[in-house]
Amino acid sequence: MPINAEQFAMTLENMTKAWEGIPDEQRLPKDEEKSFFDDCKQTCEEMIERWHSGESSHPDRAALAAEYGNSPEGIRKLQEDLFTPDIKDDPFVQAADLKLRLIKYTAPPRE
């Protein structure tokens, strides 16, 4: 079964928690801030790799790994599923995406 909005919002929340563990000055520059949806291919690949390796703490990681192969086709399928209105336009997903941006992009501009 394809990823749903609740599962994806949890994934974004897990990413936020990981970024919270990094000192502000070591995070990405504020002026480079972007939404997950602006450029998600590499992050989708990392998500799938984590689901397959067991490194992910997501409670549905085994089901998500079964749904999305650790391959270019799996990455493409995940991207397509995440861009459906049921997920991309979900208010909890939008809130989690915003929170991720607020935490991830806090460093000063690069010199």
Residue pairs with C-beta under 8 A, 6 or more apart in sequence:
1 63
1 67
2 67
2 77
2 81
3 64
3 67
3 68
3 78
3 81
3 82
3 87
4 86
4 87
5 86
5 87
5 90
5 92
5 93
6 92
7 58
7 60
7 64
8 82
8 87
8 90
8 93
8 96
9 90
9 92
9 93
9 95
9 96
10 58
10 59
11 47
11 58
12 36
12 93
12 96
12 97
12 99
12 100
13 96
13 99
14 56
14 57
14 58
15 100
15 104
16 96
16 99
16 100
16 103
16 104
19 27
19 100
19 103
19 104
20 103
24 106
24 107
25 106
25 107
25 108
26 107
27 103
27 104
27 105
27 106
27 107
28 104
28 105
28 106
28 107
29 105
29 107
29 108
29 109
29 110
30 105
30 106
30 107
30 108
30 109
31 109
32 105
32 110
33 101
33 104
33 105
34 101
35 97
35 101
36 43
36 97
36 100
37 82
37 83
37 88
37 97
40 79
40 82
41 75
41 79
44 75
44 78
44 79
44 82
45 75
47 56
47 64
47 78
48 64
48 65
48 68
48 69
48 70
48 74
48 75
48 78
49 55
49 70
50 56
50 61
51 58
51 61
51 62
51 64
51 65
51 68
52 65
52 70
54 61
58 64
67 77
68 74
68 75
68 77
68 78
69 77
81 87
82 88
87 93
